[in-house]
Amino acid sequence: MEQNTQDPEITVSYQKLARKVKEISLYIHIPFCTRKCNYCNFYSITYDAKLAENYIRSLTKEISQYKNKNYALTSIYIGGGTPSLLSFPLLFSLFSGINDTFSISPNIEVTIEANPASITKDASRYWNILGINRVSMGVQSFNDNELKILGRIHSEKDIQPAFEIVRDHCTENISLDLMYGIPVQTHGTLMKSLQRAIELEPKHISSYCLSLEKGTPLFDARAHYTFPSEDIQKEMYYSMLSFLEDNCFHQYEISNFSNKGYESQHNISYWKGKEYIGCGAAAHSFYDMTRKENISDVQRYINNMQNEQSVCKSSKLISKREYISDMIFLGLRMTKGVPLSYLKKELGFDVIIEYSDIIDKYSKLGYLTVENDHLKLTKKALFVSDEILSEFV
């Protein structure tokens, strides 16, 4: 039998060091688009190659500020904007900065958002080389009229070839984003989009109701469109739930569905109130009980980073009570619900007692229930969830 010659003191020291490593998620904001969509109110600007190069240089500099904090990444999410516009050299530089700064968990989930119109074989191969193992495609609809109203730069015919390129050259772990409540959309056209989506065999589908946001072209032109009524949107939502369930997509969050084992680990970490770092213009962070927001201006962000100035727009230390409210608000978005015993044991907070009036009110209406030691929304509450969730803030 081989003798173990490892120094016990070294082993103990290593174990102490390992316990100091904090697991955390990383969000990277890439605020560049070919053209801004008509409904989008996220911060983004038109893509410019030189500006993107300077931005990535500044972004890696911001990332490097976390170098000695013993953070281990459990997920990376590169969102935007349209991150799939970035060239391989820029992505390589970004990932080099991430790898130089953080420990990387063995089973890390690495997601990039992509527009079907900007997906190529070369790009997909590069993503695979960099370790990207999940791609979220912004499809929104398989109907060209609906895509035109939304201001998307791709058409229905672009979707399947783009999907197949990603599947063949990067990963099978593909998520499709869809929308309902689009002007001129009918129950029939939504169901056709869902049918086309599942025929591609993605591992995950997200479907959100279109939200009219002030300052967007679609909001300004809203008088020129006929939107599906609330009753039709409700019918769309519950038909979608049934259809996806019948096709082996289990619902794990109000707007998210997946094959078993393909839930978005990055988003789940948000909904469970876990810590995350956000880097880039307009990015948000939450760690050490502090919420931070970066400035929403690419050029100012670049200038500040180059001049060793802060890119933080605001920072707020939140109370334990605020944190608990957030955990309940976010936890109720998940179909599993809010873990009651965990909150009571770890945070000393009895949700049933503290929110007895609200819980009693919505339980009598059939909107809230306690199941398997979790407070959760019932199925009929999912479409009206915003009203219910707001009462826990």
C-alpha positions in Angstrom: 0.0 0.0 0.0 1.4 3.4 -1.0 2.3 5.6 2.0 0.7 9.0 2.2 3.6 11.4 2.5 1.6 14.6 2.4 2.3 16.9 5.3 -0.9 17.0 7.5 -0.3 20.7 8.3 -0.2 21.6 4.6 -3.5 19.7 4.0 -5.1 21.5 6.9 -3.9 24.9 5.6 -5.2 24.1 2.1 -8.6 23.2 3.5 -8.8 26.5 5.4 -7.8 28.3 2.2 -10.5 26.5 0.2 -13.2 27.4 2.7 -12.3 31.1 2.2 -13.2 30.9 -1.6 -16.6 32.4 -2.2 -18.7 31.1 -5.0 -20.2 33.8 -7.1 -21.7 34.5 -10.6 -20.3 36.9 -13.2 -22.4 39.0 -15.6 -20.7 40.8 -18.5 -22.6 43.6 -20.3 -21.8 44.1 -24.0 -23.8 47.1 -25.0 -23.4 46.9 -28.8 -26.1 46.2 -31.4 -26.3 46.4 -35.1 -29.5 48.2 -34.6 -31.6 48.8 -31.4 -34.9 46.9 -31.4 -38.2 48.8 -31.2 -39.2 47.5 -27.8 -35.8 47.5 -26.0 -35.0 49.8 -23.1 -31.7 48.1 -22.1 -28.6 50.2 -22.5 -27.1 49.7 -25.9 -25.5 51.6 -28.7 -24.6 51.0 -32.4 -21.6 48.7 -32.8 -18.3 50.4 -33.7 -15.2 48.2 -34.0 -12.7 50.7 -32.5 -15.1 51.6 -29.7 -15.6 47.9 -29.0 -11.9 47.3 -28.8 -11.4 50.1 -26.2 -14.5 48.9 -24.3 -13.1 45.4 -24.0 -9.8 46.8 -22.8 -11.6 48.8 -20.1 -13.8 45.9 -19.3 -10.9 43.5 -18.6 -9.4 46.2 -16.4 -12.6 46.4 -14.3 -12.6 42.6 -14.1 -9.0 42.6 -12.8 -10.1 44.6 -9.8 -11.5 41.4 -8.3 -8.2 39.6 -8.6 -7.3 39.0 -5.0 -10.7 38.4 -3.6 -10.8 34.6 -3.8 -13.9 34.4 -5.9 -14.8 31.1 -7.6 -17.1 31.5 -10.6 -20.1 29.1 -10.8 -21.5 30.8 -13.9 -20.7 33.4 -16.5 -23.3 35.2 -18.5 -22.4 37.5 -21.4 -25.4 39.6 -22.2 -26.3 42.8 -24.0 -26.8 44.2 -26.5 -25.6 41.6 -28.9 -22.4 39.9 -27.6 -22.3 37.7 -30.6 -21.1 40.7 -32.6 -17.7 40.5 -30.8 -14.8 39.2 -32.8 -12.7 36.2 -31.6 -9.7 38.4 -30.6 -11.9 40.6 -28.4 -13.6 37.6 -26.8 -10.3 35.9 -26.3 -9.0 39.0 -24.5 -12.1 39.1 -22.3 -11.9 35.5 -21.3 -8.2 35.8 -20.7 -9.0 38.6 -18.2 -11.6 36.4 -16.5 -9.3 33.4 -16.2 -6.5 35.6 -14.8 -8.8 37.0 -12.2 -11.1 34.3 -10.9 -11.0 30.6 -9.9 -13.3 28.7 -12.3 -15.6 26.0 -10.9 -15.2 22.7 -12.8 -18.8 22.5 -14.0 -19.2 26.2 -14.7 -22.1 27.3 -17.0 -20.9 29.9 -19.6 -23.7 31.6 -21.6 -23.5 34.1 -24.5 -26.5 35.8 -25.9 -26.7 35.7 -29.7 -28.8 37.2 -32.5 -29.5 34.6 -35.3 -28.3 37.2 -37.9 -24.8 37.4 -36.4 -24.2 33.7 -35.9 -21.5 32.1 -38.1 -19.6 28.8 -38.2 -16.4 30.5 -37.3 -17.9 32.4 -34.4 -19.5 29.2 -33.0 -16.2 27.3 -33.2 -14.5 30.2 -31.4 -17.1 30.1 -28.7 -16.5 26.4 -28.2 -12.8 27.0 -27.9 -13.3 29.7 -25.3 -15.5 27.3 -23.2 -18.9 28.8 -23.9 -21.3 25.9 -23.3 -24.7 27.6 -23.5 -26.1 29.9 -26.1 -29.2 32.0 -25.7 -30.7 32.9 -29.1 -33.0 36.0 -29.3 -35.5 34.5 -31.7 -38.7 36.3 -30.3 -40.9 35.0 -33.1 -41.0 32.8 -36.2 -43.4 35.2 -37.9 -41.8 37.8 -40.1 -44.6 40.4 -39.6 -44.1 40.2 -35.8 -40.3 40.4 -36.2 -40.6 43.5 -38.3 -42.8 45.2 -35.7 -40.3 44.3 -33.0 -37.5 45.8 -35.2 -35.5 42.6 -35.2 -32.7 42.4 -37.8 -33.2 38.7 -38.5 -36.0 37.0 -40.4 -37.7 33.6 -39.9 -35.5 32.0 -42.4 -32.4 32.9 -40.5 -33.4 31.0 -37.3 -33.0 27.3 -38.2 -29.6 27.7 -40.0 -28.3 29.7 -37.1 -29.5 27.1 -34.6 -27.9 24.3 -36.5 -24.6 26.1 -36.7 -24.5 26.6 -32.9 -25.6 23.0 -32.3 -23.0 21.5 -34.7 -20.0 23.8 -33.9 -20.5 25.0 -30.3 -23.0 23.3 -28.0 -26.4 21.5 -27.9 -27.3 23.6 -24.8 -29.3 26.2 -26.7 -32.0 28.4 -25.3 -34.6 30.2 -27.5 -36.2 33.5 -26.4 -39.7 34.0 -27.5 -42.3 36.8 -26.9 -46.1 37.0 -26.7 -48.4 40.0 -26.6 -46.8 41.4 -29.8 -49.0 43.7 -31.9 -50.9 41.8 -34.6 -49.9 38.5 -32.9 -52.8 36.0 -32.5 -53.1 32.9 -30.4 -52.6 31.0 -33.6 -49.3 32.7 -34.6 -47.9 32.2 -31.1 -48.6 28.5 -31.2 -47.0 28.2 -34.6 -43.9 29.9 -33.2 -43.8 27.5 -30.3 -44.3 24.5 -32.6 -41.4 25.7 -34.8 -39.3 26.3 -31.7 -39.7 22.8 -30.3 -39.0 21.2 -33.7 -35.5 22.6 -33.4 -35.1 20.6 -30.2 -33.6 23.3 -27.9 -32.8 22.5 -24.3 -34.5 25.6 -22.9 -37.1 28.1 -23.9 -37.8 31.5 -22.3 -41.0 33.3 -23.2 -41.9 36.8 -22.0 -44.9 39.1 -22.5 -44.0 42.2 -24.5 -43.7 45.2 -22.1 -44.1 48.7 -23.5 -41.3 50.8 -22.1 -41.3 54.6 -22.3 -38.6 56.0 -24.6 -38.8 53.1 -27.0 -40.0 53.4 -30.7 -42.7 50.9 -30.1 -44.1 52.9 -27.1 -44.1 56.1 -29.1 -45.9 54.4 -32.0 -48.3 52.4 -29.8 -51.4 54.2 -31.1 -50.7 52.8 -34.6 -50.9 49.2 -33.4 -53.5 46.8 -32.1 -52.2 44.8 -29.1 -53.7 41.5 -27.9 -56.1 42.2 -25.1 -55.2 41.1 -21.5 -57.7 38.2 -21.9 -56.0 37.0 -25.1 -52.5 37.4 -23.5 -53.7 35.2 -20.6 -55.0 32.6 -23.0 -51.7 32.7 -24.8 -49.7 32.3 -21.6 -51.7 29.2 -20.3 -51.8 27.6 -23.8 -48.0 28.0 -23.9 -47.7 26.4 -20.5 -49.7 23.4 -21.5 -48.0 23.0 -24.9 -44.5 23.2 -23.5 -45.4 20.7 -20.7 -46.8 18.3 -23.2 -43.5 18.5 -25.1 -41.2 17.7 -22.1 -40.4 21.3 -21.1 -40.9 21.7 -17.4 -41.6 25.1 -16.1 -39.2 26.1 -13.3 -39.8 29.9 -13.3 -42.7 32.1 -14.4 -41.3 32.6 -17.9 -38.7 29.8 -18.2 -38.9 26.2 -19.3 -36.3 23.5 -19.9 -35.6 19.9 -20.5 -34.6 18.2 -17.2 -31.1 19.3 -16.2 -30.9 22.3 -18.5 -32.3 25.0 -16.3 -30.3 28.3 -16.4 -28.0 28.0 -13.4 -27.0 31.7 -13.8 -30.6 33.0 -13.6 -31.4 30.5 -10.8 -28.6 32.1 -8.7 -30.4 35.5 -9.1 -33.7 34.1 -8.1 -32.2 32.4 -5.0 -30.7 35.7 -3.9 -27.1 34.6 -4.4 -24.2 37.0 -5.0 -23.1 38.1 -8.4 -20.6 40.6 -10.0 -21.7 42.7 -12.9 -19.0 44.3 -15.1 -19.3 46.8 -18.0 -21.4 49.8 -18.7 -24.9 49.7 -17.0 -24.1 46.4 -15.2 -25.5 45.6 -11.8 -23.8 43.7 -8.9 -24.8 42.3 -5.6 -22.2 41.0 -3.1 -21.3 41.7 0.6 -24.9 42.8 1.1 -24.3 45.7 -1.3 -26.1 46.5 -4.6 -24.1 48.4 -7.2 -24.9 49.9 -10.6 -22.3 51.0 -13.1 -22.6 54.2 -15.2 -24.7 53.8 -18.4 -22.4 55.5 -20.9 -19.8 53.5 -22.9 -17.4 56.4 -23.6 -17.6 57.7 -20.0 -17.0 54.1 -18.8 -13.9 53.8 -21.0 -12.6 57.2 -20.0 -13.1 56.5 -16.3 -11.3 53.1 -16.5 -8.4 54.6 -18.4 -8.0 57.4 -15.8 -8.3 55.1 -12.8 -11.7 56.6 -11.8 -14.7 54.7 -10.5 -17.3 53.5 -12.9 -19.8 52.9 -10.2 -23.0 55.1 -10.6 -24.6 54.1 -7.3 -23.9 51.8 -4.3 -26.3 50.8 -1.6 -25.7 48.6 1.5 -29.0 46.8 2.1 -30.4 45.7 5.4 -31.1 42.1 6.3 -34.8 42.8 6.1 -34.5 44.2 2.5 -32.5 41.1 1.6 -35.2 38.8 2.9 -37.9 40.7 1.0 -35.8 40.3 -2.2 -35.4 36.6 -1.5 -39.2 36.2 -1.1 -40.0 38.4 -4.2 -37.5 36.5 -6.4 -38.1 33.1 -4.9 -41.8 33.3 -5.6 -40.9 33.6 -9.3 -39.7 30.0 -9.2 -42.3 27.3 -9.4 -40.6 25.6 -6.4 -41.3 28.7 -4.3 -39.7 30.1 -1.2 -37.9 27.8 1.2 -39.6 28.4 4.6 -37.4 26.4 6.9 -34.3 27.7 5.4 -35.3 31.4 5.9 -36.4 30.5 9.5 -33.2 28.6 10.4 -30.6 30.6 8.5 -32.0 34.1 8.7 -34.4 33.8 11.7 -37.4 35.0 9.6 -40.7 33.2 9.8 -42.4 34.1 6.4 -45.8 32.7 7.5 -46.0 34.8 10.6 -44.5 38.0 9.2 -46.6 38.0 6.1 -49.7 36.3 7.6 -52.2 38.9 6.3 -50.9 38.8 2.7 -50.6 35.0 2.6 -54.1 34.6 4.1 -55.5 37.0 1.5 -54.1 35.3 -1.5 -54.5 31.8 -0.2 -58.2 32.3 0.1 -58.2 33.5 -3.5 -56.4 30.3 -4.5 -53.2 32.2 -5.6 -50.8 31.1 -2.8 -50.1 27.7 -1.2 -47.6 26.0 1.0 -46.2 22.8 -0.4 -43.2 20.7 0.6 -42.1 23.4 3.1 -42.2 26.1 0.3 -44.5 29.1 -0.1 -45.4 29.1 -3.8 -47.7 30.7 -6.4 -50.4 28.4 -7.7 -50.7 27.9 -11.4 -53.6 30.3 -11.8 -51.6 33.0 -10.1 -48.7 32.9 -12.6 -50.3 35.3 -15.1 -51.1 37.9 -12.4 -47.9 37.3 -10.4 -46.6 40.9 -10.6 -49.5 42.2 -8.4 -48.9 39.5 -5.8 -45.1 39.7 -5.7 -45.3 43.5 -5.2 -46.9 43.0 -1.8 -43.8 41.3 -0.5 -41.5 44.2 -1.3 
